Amino acid sequence: MRNPLRGFFIVQDRNCVRKTDYFVTANAVSYSSFTKKEWTMKKALTLFYLDDDFEDLDFFQEVAGDLGHTVRVFADGRIMLLVLETEAVKPDVIFLDIHMPILNGQEILEIIKKTDTLKDIPVVMVSGAYPKKLVRHFSELGVNYFLKKHHVHDYRESLKELLNDHLATRKATAK
């Protein structure tokens, strides 16, 4: 067999929908199987993004949506905190712009990390620049990732890489 054979199949019974990826080489066949819930979570995330710049909100929503993720955007940190507190379903990742009026990104981060129901949600700080001192400071506060605002193409690739890394980390810790 010259080229490995890859694919997937879906099996549904009364209790479960299961997707199985397979990879066949000359020497072995390997399978990875996921229930519908696991398979959906593997592919799509729910993302919250807080920024006071409406163009950045629209752009983020477009980019993350194109990558297959569900996005909720907020221009006011107080509204986002209210949604986080009152809705049962929490986001998989929260993106915070550092420079915000009223409650800035750091203040929102501190509230999230002190709230039992929110503290384990990964947080990404978004800014145009990250001096080493600022990176160290936010890391100590519990930030999981940093995303620099780039040009359109670079931003799309950076966001895709960050989310793929998050998915891989989440998958590895789930085992």
N, C-alpha and C positions, 0 to 999 in steps of 0.2 A: 504494500500500500504506500503510494508516494506521498499523498497529502492526507493529513489527519482530517477526519470527518467530525464536524461540530453541528449541534442542533439542539432542539428541545422538543419535548412533547408535553401535553397537558392531559391529565386524567381527572375526571370528575366523578365522584360518587355522591351518595346522599349526605355524607358528613363533611366532605372536604373537596377542595379543588387543589390539585398539586401540579406544580410545574417542575419538570426534571430536565436539567441541562445535561447533555452528554458530549463526550469527547472520545473519539476512537482513534487509536494509533495502531501500528502493526503489532505492538506488544501488549497493549492494554486498552481497557475501556473504563472510563471514569464517569461517575454520575454525581451531580449535585442536585438535591431535591429541596423544594420549598413549598410550603403551603401557600395558599393565595394571599393570606395576610402577610407572611414573611416576604413573599415575592413582591407584593405591592410596596412594602416598606423598603425593600432593597432598591427599588427603582425610583420612588417618589418621596420627597420630604415635604413637610409643611414648614414654611419659613416665615418668620416675622421680620420686617425691616423697618427701622425707625430712622427717619431723616427729615430735616426741615426743608430740604431742597426738592421741590416737586418734580423737577426733571430727573434727578437721581432716583427718586421713588419710581417714576414711570420706567426708567431704563432698567433698574433692578428687576422690576416686575416682568418686563419683557424678556430679559436675559434668562432669569430663573424659570419663567414659564416655558420658554423655548427648550430648556433643559428637562422639562417634564415635572417640575415641582409646583406645588401650590404655594402661593405667596399672598400674605396680607401685609399691606403697607400702612404706616402710621406717620403722621407729621407732628404728633404731640405725644410725648412720653407718658403723660398722665392717662391718656386714652388707652395706650398700649398696656399699661400696668392694670387698668381696670378690666380690660379684656382678659389679660393673663390671670387675674384673680377670680373672675366670674365664670369663665368658660371651662367646661370639664376637659375638653381636648386641648392639650398644650402643643406648642410648636416643637419640631425636632431641633431647630437651630434658630437663634435670635441674632440678628445683625443690628448693631447700634452705631450710629454716627457719633463721633466724639463731640463735635461742636454743635450743641443744640441750645435753643433758648429755654428758659424756665428750668427744666431739668435736663442737664447735659448727659452725655453718654456714660460718664463715670458715675454720676448719681443714680442713674437707672440701673447700671451694672451692680452697684452696691445693694440696691433694694432687691434685685433678682437673687443675688447670692446669699442674702440674709433670709429669704423666704423659703421655707421647707419644701413647698410644692413646686418651686421654680429653680432652686439652686443647682440641680443636676442637668439643666438644659444647657447645652453648649452655647457659648456667646462668642460672636465675632465682632471685633471693633473695626470700624471702617473709617479711614481718614486718608488725606492726601500725603501725609508724611508720618514716619515713625522714628523719632530719635531713640537711641538705645535706652536712655533713661525712661522714656515713656513706655516702651515695650516692657521693660523690667517692672515698672510700676503696675501696669495693667495685668501682667502675668501673675504678680503677687495677689491681685484682686480676684483672680480666677478666670481671666479671659482664656478661651481655648484656641482662638485663631485671630490673625490680623489680616485684613484685606485692604490693600492700598487702592485708592481710586486711580484708575489708569485711563488710557484711551479706550475707545469702544472695544476693539478686538482683544486687547490685553486683559481688559476687565472680564470679558466673557470667558476667556481661557483661565484666568485666575479663579473666578467663581466656580467654574466646572472642576478644576483641580482641587479646590478646597472642599467642595461637596463630595467628590469622589473619595478624597482622603478621609472625610468624616464617615462616609458609609463603610469604608474598609476598616476603620478603627472600631466602629460600632459592631461590625460583623465579627471582628477578632475578639472583642471583649464579650460578645454574646456566647462564644463557644466554651 
